[in-house]
Amino acid sequence: MRILFIGDIFGKPGREIARRAVPALIERESLDFVIANVENSAAGFGVTGDIADAILGYGVDAMTTGNHVWDKKEVLDYIPGQPKLLRPANFPAGAPGRGSYLGKTRSGESIGVINVMGRIFMQPLDDPFAVVLKEIEAMRGKARVIIVDFHAEATSEKVAMGWHLDGKVTAVFGTHTHVQTADDRILPKGTAYLTDAGMTGPHDSIIGVTTEIALGKFVTGLPARFESASSPGRLNGVIVTADLATGKATAIQRLNLSAADVEALADAARPALL
């Protein structure tokens, strides 16, 4: 089984490059399932129902989020009725939505997706290390392949989660910092790991925000209203190959595609998609 995980889709540039890239990557890479973090997909802050529906239309099969999940209030009405849009499972009881999703691949195989959020330099939530084990246990017997999005700030906390889940899930991918790391590996017990999948959006920016605005805040120390940059997007993500019989990862490959790369990819795939 081959699964694509797309790093945080940021604003319109991120949505546009994902729209172009996902169908072509499904074709070129023989992908069975696509997951995307979408918590910044609405102008860089939050997600709406219309945007979530559009992203599903690109060929994405499940969507994860993080600390910005509630930035657009209309999502509060949307998320309870859309099981493919997750919020971190360690939000307190009573939060709308769910933190895990049991899906089917294009060939009908079961796959689990779990979303949890870290606590270091983040808002205080329930213990992600305990909650994620409960979510995994609930999927036992239903899916051997399980992918975890750990939305966290601290590298140490993300690495700890990777070791915590080694041998228990197929892959642990970090999100939130918008900078792709180069530590992709398969841990000793068969779990693929990457500290941060990166950002799918305008990389000529400060992690997605217009450079002048974000830089001005650092230089002056004054408050500023952040806006999504409008430069061409770049797609960051990771592809993991899993053994269906064991659920263990057998390969991991980072993706870092420019707008030109995606254009060439889409052009090459176009005859097969027509």
Salt bridges, closest charged atoms under 4 A:
ASP8 OD2 - HIS178 NE2 3.37
GLU16 OE2 - ARG19 NH2 2.52
GLU29 OE1 - ARG2 NH2 2.73
GLU29 OE2 - ARG28 NH2 2.88
GLU39 OE2 - HIS151 NE2 2.99
ASP61 OD2 - ARG106 NH1 3.02
ASP71 OD2 - HIS68 ND1 2.64
ASP127 OD1 - ARG119 NH2 3.66
GLU153 OE1 - HIS176 NE2 2.75
ASP184 OD1 - ARG254 NE 2.77
ASP196 OD2 - LYS158 NZ 2.74
GLU263 OE2 - ARG20 NH2 2.75
ASP267 OD1 - ARG270 NH1 2.68
